[in-house]
């Protein structure tokens, strides 16, 4: 796969981006490296889909059409402009689907991996969503997802239906997958907030301070014990594996 200029530029900036971005990318690369040939990956609710940029795989993006003012204000959903930009910028995206993952027309057992970052909290019919993810995954396929940590983060987002506590998310995923691993992720505090500020050429001081915040927050979030810390962390990071056709095939 030959990367485009946008992908190369984005990859070069990865060390300075928020730690959640880096952690998802790292896990995706680990999963992709398990395959002898590039896997087929479904990116659900990816919008501009930054988490799969430059990943060695065949990517399908599915997201709701952007129809409402709230969606636009919160940068949710996709439209023809976003799709056009991604087609110019991306080398690994095979198709774009304007659709609802709770009721999709995707073929069963057609994807090796499904990734969904900060999406499930927006979905009212979460049981249907997770069931559809399991349906479209091949036997042994894995679902990589993140969502706000409901054990610590209060829900103040007008489009968030709920924030899951770890136990609640575990119960949901275990109803559809054979193996589920969930950890707490990303330390909160001043440096996390600083790192989430937008970058702009016209605001160099803000941009530099945001980069510095991300670097410090990355160090804070790399604590080997953070996966067990319910208090003070902002996300749940889950990897769920679909049952193989036979038990003896499990990796």
C-alpha positions in Angstrom: 0.0 0.0 0.0 1.4 3.4 -1.0 0.5 6.1 1.4 -0.8 9.5 0.3 0.7 12.8 1.5 -2.1 13.3 4.0 -1.5 9.9 5.5 2.2 10.4 5.7 1.8 13.8 7.4 -0.8 12.5 9.8 1.4 9.5 10.8 4.4 11.9 11.4 2.2 13.8 13.9 1.1 10.8 15.8 3.5 11.1 18.7 2.0 14.5 19.5 -1.7 13.5 19.3 -3.9 12.6 22.3 -3.0 9.3 24.0 -6.3 7.6 23.2 -5.6 8.0 19.5 -2.2 6.5 20.0 -3.5 3.6 22.1 -6.2 2.7 19.6 -3.7 2.8 16.7 -1.2 0.7 18.6 -3.8 -2.0 19.3 -5.0 -1.9 15.7 -1.5 -2.4 14.4 -0.9 -5.3 16.7 -4.1 -6.9 15.4 -3.3 -6.3 11.8 0.1 -7.9 12.2 -1.6 -11.1 13.2 -2.7 -11.6 9.6 -0.6 -12.9 6.7 -2.5 -10.5 4.3 -4.2 -7.2 4.9 -7.4 -7.8 6.9 -10.8 -6.5 6.1 -11.7 -3.8 8.6 -15.0 -2.1 9.4 -14.7 1.4 10.9 -18.0 2.2 12.6 -18.9 5.8 13.2 -15.5 6.9 12.1 -16.5 10.2 10.5 -13.1 11.4 9.2 -11.8 8.0 10.4 -8.4 9.1 11.9 -7.9 5.8 13.7 -7.5 3.8 10.5 -5.3 6.2 8.6 -2.4 4.3 7.0 -3.4 1.0 8.6 -2.6 -2.0 6.4 -6.0 -3.2 5.6 -9.1 -2.8 3.4 -11.3 -0.3 5.2 -15.1 0.1 5.0 -16.5 3.1 6.8 -20.1 3.1 7.9 -21.7 6.1 9.6 -25.0 7.9 9.9 -25.7 10.7 7.4 -25.2 14.2 8.9 -28.7 15.7 8.8 -29.1 17.7 12.0 -27.7 20.9 13.4 -26.7 18.9 16.6 -24.7 16.4 14.5 -22.9 19.3 12.7 -22.2 21.1 16.0 -20.7 17.9 17.5 -19.0 16.7 14.3 -21.1 13.6 14.1 -22.0 11.6 11.0 -20.8 12.0 7.4 -21.8 13.9 4.3 -20.7 14.0 0.7 -18.0 16.6 1.4 -16.4 14.4 4.1 -16.6 11.4 1.8 -15.0 13.4 -1.1 -12.2 14.6 1.2 -11.5 11.1 2.4 -11.4 9.7 -1.1 -8.7 12.2 -2.0 -6.7 11.7 1.2 -6.9 8.0 1.9 -5.3 5.0 0.2 -6.9 2.2 2.3 -10.6 3.0 2.3 -12.5 0.7 -0.1 -16.1 1.9 0.5 -18.2 4.4 2.4 -21.7 3.4 3.6 -24.3 5.9 4.8 -26.0 3.6 7.2 -27.1 2.7 10.7 -25.1 0.0 12.4 -28.1 -1.1 14.5 -29.8 -2.2 11.3 -27.2 -2.7 8.5 -27.2 -4.5 5.2 -23.6 -5.7 5.7 -22.9 -9.3 4.9 -22.6 -11.6 7.8 -19.1 -12.9 8.7 -17.4 -10.5 6.3 -14.9 -8.5 8.4 -11.8 -9.6 10.3 -11.8 -6.5 12.6 -14.3 -3.9 13.6 -13.2 -0.7 15.3 -15.5 1.8 16.9 -14.0 4.7 18.9 -16.3 6.8 21.2 -19.4 5.8 19.3 -21.5 3.4 21.5 -22.4 6.1 23.9 -24.3 7.8 21.1 -26.4 4.8 20.3 -29.8 4.3 21.8 -30.2 0.7 20.7 -26.9 -0.4 22.0 -27.8 -4.1 22.2 -28.7 -4.1 18.4 -25.5 -2.3 17.6 -23.2 -4.8 19.4 -25.2 -7.7 18.0 -24.7 -6.4 14.5 -21.0 -6.0 15.1 -20.8 -9.6 16.2 -22.9 -10.7 13.2 -20.6 -9.1 10.6 -17.3 -10.3 12.2 -15.8 -13.5 10.9 -15.4 -16.3 13.5 -12.5 -15.3 15.7 -12.7 -11.7 14.6 -12.2 -8.9 17.1 -14.1 -5.8 18.0 -11.9 -2.9 19.3 -13.9 -0.1 20.9 -13.7 2.7 23.4 -16.4 4.7 25.3 -16.4 7.2 28.2 -15.7 5.7 31.6 -19.0 5.8 33.4 -17.4 4.9 36.7 -15.9 8.4 36.7 -17.0 10.7 33.9 -20.4 12.3 34.3 -22.6 12.5 31.2 -23.0 16.1 30.1 -23.0 15.6 26.4 -26.4 16.2 24.8 -26.0 13.4 22.3 -24.7 10.7 24.8 -27.4 8.2 25.7 -25.4 6.8 28.6 -21.9 6.4 30.1 -21.2 2.8 30.8 -19.7 1.6 34.0 -17.1 -1.2 33.4 -19.4 -3.9 34.7 -22.3 -2.7 32.5 -20.1 -2.7 29.4 -18.8 -6.1 30.3 -22.3 -7.5 30.6 -23.3 -6.1 27.2 -20.3 -7.4 25.3 -20.3 -10.8 27.0 -23.8 -11.4 25.7 -22.5 -11.4 22.1 -18.8 -12.4 22.3 -16.8 -15.3 23.6 -14.0 -13.4 25.2 -14.0 -9.8 26.4 -11.2 -7.7 27.9 -11.9 -4.2 29.3 -9.5 -1.8 30.9 -9.7 1.8 32.1 -7.7 4.2 30.0 -6.3 7.7 29.8 -5.5 9.7 32.9 -7.6 12.8 33.5 -6.6 16.2 34.8 -5.1 19.4 33.6 -2.8 18.0 30.9 -5.6 15.9 29.3 -7.7 19.1 29.0 -4.8 21.0 27.6 -4.1 18.4 25.0 -7.7 18.4 23.7 -7.4 22.0 22.6 -7.5 22.4 18.9 -4.4 23.1 16.7 -4.3 26.1 14.5 -1.6 27.9 12.5 -3.2 31.2 13.6 -2.8 30.2 17.2 0.7 28.8 17.6 0.9 29.2 21.4 -2.4 27.2 21.8 -1.1 24.6 19.4 2.3 24.2 21.2 0.6 24.0 24.6 -1.8 21.3 23.3 1.1 19.2 22.0 2.8 19.6 25.4 -0.4 18.5 27.1 -0.6 15.4 25.0 3.0 14.5 25.6 2.6 14.8 29.4 -0.8 13.0 29.3 0.7 10.2 27.3 3.3 9.6 30.0 0.6 9.8 32.7 -1.6 7.3 30.7 1.2 4.8 30.2 1.2 3.9 33.9 1.2 0.1 34.0 -1.6 0.1 36.7 -3.9 2.6 35.0 -6.0 -0.2 33.4 -7.3 -1.0 36.9 -8.0 2.6 38.0 -11.7 3.4 37.9 -11.3 6.8 39.4 -9.4 9.5 37.5 -9.5 7.8 34.1 -11.7 9.0 31.2 -12.3 6.0 28.9 -13.0 2.3 28.8 -11.0 0.4 26.2 -12.5 -2.9 25.2 -11.4 -5.8 22.9 -14.0 -8.5 22.3 -13.5 -11.7 20.3 -16.1 -13.6 18.4 -16.3 -17.3 19.0 -14.4 -19.5 16.5 -16.2 -22.2 14.6 -14.4 -24.8 16.7 -13.0 -24.3 20.2 -9.6 -25.8 19.1 -9.1 -22.9 16.7 -8.8 -20.2 19.4 -5.5 -18.3 19.1 
